[in-house]
Amino acid sequence: MKKLYLLIFCALCITLTLAFPVEISAGIKKGIILSLYSVIPSLLPFILITNYMYEKGLCYYIGKLLYPLLNFFFKVTINGAYIILVGFLSGYPLGAKVIGEMVSSGNISKAEGKYLITFCNNTSISFLINYIICTCLKSSLPVLGDTKLTTLHIVLFVFLPSIITGILNKLILNFRETHYPAFQTSINTLSKNENIIKKTYFSLMTLCTYVIFFSALTQLINIIPLTFFQKNIAISFLEITNGCFLITKCQLEDVYKIYFMLLCVILGGISIFMQSLSQIKDKSIMLYYVLGKIECCLFFTILYLIIYSL
């Protein structure tokens, strides 16, 4: 059945490429540019560092430093504490990548992986500040209700819902991990340094392939008879980088522009979902990722309305 679906998918891609060669070519070019000038520069350092720490066994020691504080709020293991750090600092989809590696190697249980994926795969602070605020909003944040928005508000809007989701799911999933295995690195015939480079290369190539594919797909949306706003929202839920920029061009009040942009950033879009899916061998874990994102969007909406009403 999987082969049949794959065959249908390949046939559809070939048909679209032959039917809309100009649009597909333009989308691929945009995707390549986006990969070279945005994805690789922003993710390469983090992927290289996380792979280095994983192969050298440093994750355990970093997690041990964070364990007392993070275990108090989230009841995670030492390795789980390290995952939380990566998930909140490194950006999409490195949280999912580290969770996938830790579950596969037995450094965390599958139950802990399901719990962590609900709130530990987030955008990075650098993306929020450098792209959303500086590029999309041109460093001009609007007034929400009677509150003048600041960079801190934007950061809290994105990350606080994930923290609330993590604390809430600790109770819902009834996750209690009182023991943890000794940290194990991957078994590989290559030297650790060679394995670090190999894993970094294949991770980046996989992510860039998805970026290019969805960039081509977003170009096809322009030929669908939708309004300008509808097209931009559809693109935003496919790929957030182009989508967030296009939302700023819509004829909407700033309050709604900020809401839709941050909602897309929190969700990550289908492109981020597929990138995250590619990093996790046990696909059942991704169901909890979807549920976690729905929770985050709900808490973000409530938080946004509270600030708006002040």
C-alpha positions in Angstrom: 0.0 0.0 0.0 2.9 2.4 0.8 4.4 1.7 -2.6 1.1 2.5 -4.2 0.9 5.8 -2.4 4.5 6.6 -3.3 3.8 5.8 -7.0 0.7 8.0 -7.0 2.7 10.8 -5.3 5.6 10.6 -7.9 3.1 10.6 -10.8 1.4 13.7 -9.4 4.7 15.5 -9.0 5.7 14.7 -12.6 2.3 15.8 -13.9 2.5 19.1 -12.0 6.0 19.7 -13.2 5.0 19.1 -16.9 1.8 21.1 -16.5 3.3 24.2 -14.7 7.0 24.3 -15.6 7.4 28.0 -15.1 5.8 28.1 -11.7 7.7 25.0 -10.5 11.1 26.3 -11.7 10.5 29.7 -10.0 9.5 27.9 -6.8 12.6 25.7 -6.9 14.9 28.7 -7.4 13.3 30.5 -4.4 13.7 27.3 -2.4 17.4 27.0 -3.3 18.0 30.7 -2.4 16.1 30.3 0.9 18.2 27.2 1.7 21.5 28.8 0.9 20.9 32.1 2.5 18.6 31.3 5.4 18.3 27.6 6.3 21.9 26.5 6.1 23.4 29.6 7.8 20.9 29.5 10.6 20.8 25.7 11.2 24.3 24.5 10.4 25.9 25.8 13.7 23.2 24.3 15.8 23.1 20.9 14.0 26.9 20.6 14.1 27.0 21.5 17.8 24.1 19.2 18.8 25.7 16.3 16.8 29.1 17.0 18.4 27.6 17.0 21.9 25.6 13.8 21.2 28.5 11.9 19.7 30.9 13.0 22.5 28.3 12.2 25.2 28.2 15.8 26.5 24.4 15.9 26.4 24.2 14.1 29.7 26.4 16.6 31.5 24.6 19.6 30.2 21.3 18.0 31.1 22.6 17.2 34.6 23.2 21.0 35.1 19.6 21.8 34.1 18.0 18.8 35.7 17.1 20.2 39.1 15.1 23.1 37.7 13.5 21.4 34.7 12.6 18.3 36.6 10.7 20.4 39.1 8.5 21.8 36.3 8.4 18.9 33.8 9.5 15.8 35.7 11.9 14.8 32.9 15.1 12.8 33.0 18.6 14.2 32.7 18.6 13.5 29.0 15.1 15.0 28.7 16.4 18.2 30.3 19.0 18.6 27.5 16.2 18.1 24.9 14.2 20.9 26.4 17.2 23.2 26.1 17.7 22.3 22.4 13.9 22.5 21.7 13.6 26.1 23.0 16.9 27.5 21.7 17.9 25.8 18.4 14.8 26.2 16.3 12.8 23.9 14.0 13.2 21.0 13.6 16.2 20.3 15.9 13.9 19.5 18.9 12.3 16.7 16.9 15.8 15.6 15.6 17.2 15.2 19.1 14.1 13.4 20.4 14.2 11.0 17.5 17.9 10.2 18.2 17.4 9.8 21.9 14.4 7.5 21.6 16.2 5.4 18.9 19.3 5.0 21.0 17.4 4.2 24.2 18.6 7.4 26.0 15.0 8.3 26.8 11.9 6.1 26.8 9.3 6.3 24.1 6.8 7.6 26.7 9.2 10.5 27.5 9.7 11.1 23.7 5.9 11.4 23.2 5.7 13.9 26.1 8.6 16.0 25.1 7.5 16.3 21.4 4.4 18.1 22.6 6.3 21.2 23.6 10.0 20.9 22.6 10.1 21.5 18.9 9.9 25.3 18.6 11.2 28.2 16.5 14.3 29.9 17.6 14.6 33.3 19.3 17.0 34.5 16.5 14.3 33.7 13.9 11.7 35.7 15.9 14.0 38.7 16.3 16.0 38.8 13.1 13.2 37.7 10.7 9.8 38.3 12.2 10.5 41.5 14.0 13.3 43.1 12.0 12.5 41.8 8.4 8.7 41.3 8.4 7.7 44.0 10.8 10.7 46.3 10.1 11.2 46.7 13.9 7.9 48.5 14.2 5.7 46.7 16.7 2.0 47.9 16.9 -0.2 48.6 19.9 -2.3 45.6 21.1 -5.3 47.0 22.9 -3.7 49.6 25.2 -0.4 47.7 25.4 2.6 48.8 23.2 4.1 45.5 22.1 7.8 44.9 22.6 10.2 42.1 21.6 9.6 40.5 25.0 5.9 40.3 24.3 6.6 38.5 20.9 9.0 36.0 22.6 6.5 35.3 25.4 3.6 34.9 22.9 5.6 32.1 21.1 7.3 30.3 24.0 5.0 30.7 27.0 2.2 28.5 25.4 4.8 25.7 24.9 5.8 25.9 28.5 2.2 25.8 29.6 1.6 22.9 27.3 4.5 21.0 28.8 3.3 21.6 32.4 -0.3 20.6 31.5 0.7 17.5 29.5 2.8 16.3 32.5 -0.6 15.8 34.2 -2.6 14.7 31.2 -0.1 12.1 30.0 0.7 11.2 33.6 4.3 11.0 32.7 6.6 10.1 35.7 10.1 9.0 34.8 12.0 8.2 38.0 15.0 6.4 36.3 17.1 6.9 33.2 19.5 4.8 31.3 23.2 5.5 31.0 23.9 7.7 28.0 24.8 5.8 24.9 26.2 7.2 21.6 25.3 5.7 18.3 27.1 2.6 17.2 28.9 3.3 13.9 32.0 2.0 12.1 33.0 5.6 11.3 35.1 7.6 13.7 33.1 10.0 15.9 34.3 13.1 14.0 33.4 11.5 10.6 30.0 10.5 12.0 29.4 14.1 13.2 30.1 15.5 9.7 28.0 12.7 8.0 25.0 13.3 10.2 25.2 17.0 9.9 25.4 16.8 6.1 22.5 14.4 5.7 20.3 16.4 8.2 20.9 19.6 6.3 20.3 18.0 2.9 17.0 16.5 4.1 15.8 19.8 5.5 16.8 21.8 2.4 15.0 19.2 0.1 11.8 19.8 2.0 12.3 23.6 1.9 12.8 23.4 -1.9 9.8 21.1 -2.4 7.4 23.3 -0.4 8.7 26.4 -2.0 7.7 25.0 -5.4 4.4 24.0 -4.0 3.7 27.5 -2.7 4.1 28.8 -6.3 1.3 26.6 -7.4 -1.1 28.3 -4.9 -0.8 31.5 -6.9 -2.6 29.9 -9.9 -5.6 28.8 -7.7 -8.5 31.3 -7.9 -8.3 32.6 -4.3 -8.3 36.1 -2.8 -4.9 37.6 -2.0 -5.5 37.1 1.7 -6.6 33.5 1.3 -3.5 32.7 -0.8 -1.2 34.2 1.7 -2.8 32.3 4.6 -2.6 29.1 2.7 1.1 29.7 1.9 1.8 30.5 5.6 0.4 27.2 6.7 2.6 25.4 4.1 5.9 27.3 4.7 6.2 30.0 7.4 9.2 32.0 6.1 7.6 33.2 2.9 4.1 33.0 4.5 4.9 35.4 7.4 6.4 38.0 5.0 3.3 37.8 2.7 0.9 38.3 5.7 2.5 41.7 6.2 1.3 42.6 2.7 -2.4 41.8 3.4 -4.9 44.6 4.0 -5.4 43.8 7.7 -5.1 45.7 10.9 -1.8 45.2 12.6 -3.4 43.4 15.5 -4.6 40.6 13.1 -1.3 40.6 11.1 0.6 39.9 14.3 -1.9 37.2 15.4 -1.8 35.3 12.1 2.0 35.6 11.8 2.7 34.3 15.3 0.0 31.5 14.9 1.9 30.3 11.8 5.2 30.5 13.7 3.8 28.4 16.5 2.3 25.8 14.2 5.4 25.6 12.0 3.4 24.7 8.9 3.3 21.5 6.9 6.9 22.0 5.7 8.2 22.0 9.3 6.0 19.0 10.1 7.5 17.0 7.3 11.0 18.1 8.3 10.3 16.9 11.8 8.8 13.7 10.6 11.9 12.9 8.7 14.0 13.1 11.9 11.9 10.6 13.9 11.9 6.8 13.1 8.8 6.0 15.2 6.1 7.9 13.4 3.5 7.4 16.1 5.4 10.0 18.2 4.4 12.7 15.7 0.7 12.3 16.7 1.6 13.9 20.0 3.5 16.6 18.2 0.2 17.6 16.4 -1.8 17.5 19.6 0.9 19.6 21.3 0.8 22.2 18.6 -3.0 22.4 18.8 -2.7 23.1 22.6 0.0 25.7 22.0 -2.2 27.6 19.5 -5.1 27.5 21.9 -3.0 28.9 24.8 -1.5 31.5 22.5 -4.9 32.7 21.4 -6.1 33.0 25.1 -2.9 34.9 26.0 -3.3 37.2 23.0 -6.9 38.0 23.9 -5.9 38.7 27.5 -3.2 41.2 26.5 -5.6 42.7 23.9 -8.3 43.3 26.6 -5.9 45.0 29.1 
